[in-house]
């Protein structure tokens, strides 16, 4: 029976391997400290936080998120540890609440590994506090208990850590917030929440970060303290997996085609806050004792597109949690084997004869048995997800579909904007053929950075520099084509800056179809002219929105969405152009101007920290497979692969020809 605790109340823990689940109304930082018999934290190595998420017997989330799962193995804690304190803190910086009194009361639950709740605690009564010690697990007379604490700190993380006796608490608090800021910039947005009975509530979630990692690229997996996302999914994701992901209305995205006919509606047309439960699709009957066959569109939503969107989020969440459970079981089996081997080696009776060998063999056999059982459960879950994917993928509409989906051969220019757009696919190493679409909400809420650098990953390093730059520009072109294809005619414009003219071959599908707003700009003069044009548009629309005078916009101003593709940045950019580009990245998305940059960050290092805000504001994707995106719950490194046109296919040219014909038939 679940114990619902109030502040100061305690409850005996019936087991030592636990999960601590946190649910909040906004992204929060979750961490934990280890304390000795006096409750003192002996050093930074006794603090688990997004920048250092693992300690013996303890693992916390790698980023700020609205929901967390912290793993605790009390038996694996160091012998000197007598207390584990779970900490929550609000991220610092613009866009985040400054105090817990301004958000919904966080909810914390201590559960077994099977999800059974042992104790819960709702942190009510918080006001000016920006950090709180939520609860503590403590050892008393050889047994472990949980106590609801709820002690808030207006001084934030630094004050809370200092109160626990940690030296240099302010420095550690600052480093934690820095890690969180980097994580939020590259997180996959979370999927829709689940209903209390465990059934998916698949409807659009609130604001969430997009999946991307604009931090300096490096080989190998990078924890997303986010993006991620995810697929977005992202994140969301916000993000992603991002994940690139579900998000709230971006008040400021201009509705196209309203230059002179009244106020501009800057709200997303589909961003409702709740979804009515539609009649469930009729599913084929299942054999007794077997799961029901999957059905495309089994989530809630107003339309089939929305239901498929939310179903994809549910699949992303299911895959993340299934793999997390498997990896946790394997870690437990290996940890248990190591403990049993240590005990066998330390026992004098095992030092002679075959007793020691027998003990070691038994420990290894037990580990293999536990691992095999965990893999069996994982394979069952993955098979169910693969069956669902096989049903969902063919049913996807064009904006969600890969270029190899036959739906593109029946493509027609849409009359309204869809909910989301597919940026690529995400998968995990446990089953690489199980791909989850990475979807981002439309209109875009952040720009995209396609990393053309060879230092981004091992796969990039193994690709020739010229080929990698060509692949990056091909990825940009296919993404621009997808955006043009999913918008109504003449409601989306694409501009290109190619200072040295190096991307002429990759741009051929766009230039040949005549769908660019103007020929690609080259040279310093071309760069300056395009940036000045788009900066002027952002300025005018911002002023009109703030003054409530949309009807005063110049009649020649295009209020549709705009995408600026920048190739080979920063070549051809002077300081003024860099400043204008940063301005477009910061202010453009709110009024319908978006960046798509093809760049190698190593080439821009001379600018130093000047460009850091630009990189952080963009959603990073790669032209080759790369595992730089992670989810916001358990921090899996998701491998991202961009959407590619099948070899020899003419589908891209056919789609762009239809877009061009629709633009000519409906000039504005």
C-alpha positions, 0 to 999 in steps of 0.5 A, a space after each residue: 500500500 502506498 504511503 502518502 507522506 507529509 513534510 517530516 513523515 517517514 516510512 520504512 523501505 521494503 527493498 533497496 533497489 528503487 526508482 525515485 520519480 519526479 513530476 513537475 509542471 516545468 523543467 527542473 534539475 534533479 540531483 542527489 547528495 550523499 551524506 555521512 552519519 552526520 548528514 555532511 556531504 564530504 565533497 563534490 564526488 558525493 554529489 550526483 547532478 547533470 554534469 556528473 550523473 553517476 555515483 556508486 549506487 546512484 544515477 540521476 538525469 543528465 538534464 533538466 526536464 519536467 519528469 525524471 527517474 532517478 535510480 538508487 541501489 542502496 546496497 551499492 552505496 559506499 559504506 560511509 554513506 548514511 543518507 541520500 538527499 534528493 534535490 530539485 532546482 529550477 534552471 537559471 536563465 531567461 524563459 525559466 521561472 525564478 521560484 517554485 511558488 510560480 509553478 505547479 507543486 512538484 510530486 515525488 514518488 519512491 517506487 520499486 523497479 516494477 513501478 509499484 509506489 512505496 511512498 509519495 510526497 507532494 511539495 506544497 507550500 513553496 514560494 520564493 525558493 528556487 531549490 528544494 531538498 525534496 526527500 531523503 533516504 536514510 539508514 537507521 538501525 541497519 534499515 533504510 527509510 524515506 523521509 519527506 523533507 520539502 526544505 526550500 532555499 531562496 538562495 538556490 542550489 548554492 545555498 542548499 549545497 552549503 547547508 549540507 556542509 559542502 565546500 565551494 558550494 557556489 562553484 559546484 552550483 554554477 557548474 551544474 547550471 552550466 551543464 543544464 544550460 547546455 543540456 536544454 540546448 540539445 535535448 529531445 523534447 518529452 512525449 505526451 504523458 501517460 494516464 494514471 492507468 498506464 495507457 498513453 495519453 497521446 496528445 501534444 505536450 506543452 513547451 519542450 526543448 528540441 533535440 539537438 546538440 549545438 555544443 562543440 562537436 566531439 567524437 562519440 556519444 554526447 549526453 543531452 542534459 538534452 534535444 534532446 530531444 527529441 524523435 524531439 521525437 527532440 524533444 523534445 525533446 523540447 526534442 527528439 526522439 528531438 529531440 524538434 518536438 512538440 511545443 507550445 504556441 510560439 506567439 509571433 509566427 506570422 500567418 502567411 498571406 495577411 499583409 493587407 487584410 487585417 491583423 496577423 494571427 501569430 498563433 499556431 493553428 493546431 496548438 490546442 491544449 487538450 485533445 478529445 478522445 476520438 473513437 478508437 480504431 477498430 483493431 483486429 482481434 488478438 489470440 488469447 493471452 497475446 497482445 492486440 495487433 497494433 493499429 495506426 492512429 491509436 492515440 488521441 487527437 482531432 485528426 489522423 495526423 495528430 493521432 499518428 504524431 502522438 503515437 510516434 511519441 508513444 513509441 519513442 517513449 516505450 523504446 526509451 523505457 524498454 531499453 532503460 529497463 534492460 540496461 539497468 537489469 544488466 548493470 545490476 547483474 554485473 554489479 551483483 556478480 562483482 560483489 559476489 566475486 569480491 566476497 568469494 575472493 575475500 573468503 579464506 575458505 575459497 583460497 585453496 582447492 576448487 571452492 573459489 573457482 566454483 563460487 566464481 563460476 556460480 556468480 558468472 552463471 547467475 549474471 548470465 542468467 539474469 542478463 538472458 532473462 532481461 534480454 528476453 523481456 527486451 526482445 519481446 518489447 522490441 518485437 511489439 514495437 517493431 510490429 507497431 512501426 510496421 503498421 504506422 510507417 506506411 500510414 504516415 502522411 507525407 510530412 511525417 514520411 520518409 522519401 521512400 514512402 509511396 505517399 510522396 508519389 501521390 503528393 499534392 500541394 497542401 491547403 493548410 500547414 501540417 502539425 509537424 515535419 520529419 527531420 530524420 530517424 532515431 534508433 538505439 544499438 539494441 535494435 538498429 532496424 527499429 527506427 522512430 521518426 524524428 518530428 519537429 513541430 511547425 512552424 519551426 521554433 528554432 533554426 537548424 545547424 547541419 554540422 559539416 565538421 569532421 570532428 563531429 563524430 567518428 563517422 564524420 571523421 571517416 568521411 572525406 571533407 569534400 564528401 561530408 560538405 556535399 552530404 551536409 548541403 544535400 541534407 539542407 536541400 532535402 530539408 528545404 524541399 520538405 518544408 516547401 512541400 508541406 506549406 501551402 503554395 507561396 506561404 514559404 520562401 527559401 533564400 540561400 547564401 553561398 558566398 563562394 558558389 561552392 554549393 551550386 551542384 547540391 542546390 540544383 534541385 531547388 534552382 532547377 525547379 525555380 522555387 527559390 525566392 532569388 538566385 543564391 547570393 554570393 560574395 560579400 555584397 550578396 551576403 549583405 543584401 540578403 541579411 539586410 532584407 530579412 533583418 528589415 522584415 523581422 524589424 517591421 513585423 516585430 514593430 507591427 506586432 508590438 504596436 498592434 498595427 499589422 495593417 500598417 505593414 508595407 504592402 510589398 512585405 511578404 508575411 509568409 514564412 522564410 528560410 535562410 540557408 547559409 552555406 560554408 559559414 563563416 566564409 564571406 561574413 564580416 563582423 556586421 554580417 555575423 551580428 545580423 545572423 545572430 539577430 535573425 537566429 534570436 528574433 527571427 523564429 518568432 516572426 517567421 524567419 528561420 535559419 538553416 546553417 551548413 557549417 563546421 564549428 571548427 571554422 568559426 573558432 576565431 570568433 570565440 564566444 561571440 558565436 556561442 549563443 548562435 550555436 546554442 539556439 540552433 537544433 544540431 543535426 548531422 549529414 551522417 549517422 551520429 549518436 549525439 541526441 539523447 532523451 530527457 528521461 534516462 539519457 540514452 544516446 540516440 543515433 540520428 540519421 537524416 532523411 535521404 532520397 533513395 538512390 536513383 529516385 526522382 521523387 525530389 524533383 517531382 515534388 519540387 515541380 509540383 510546388 513550382 507549378 502551384 506557386 505559378 498558379 497562385 501568384 501573390 
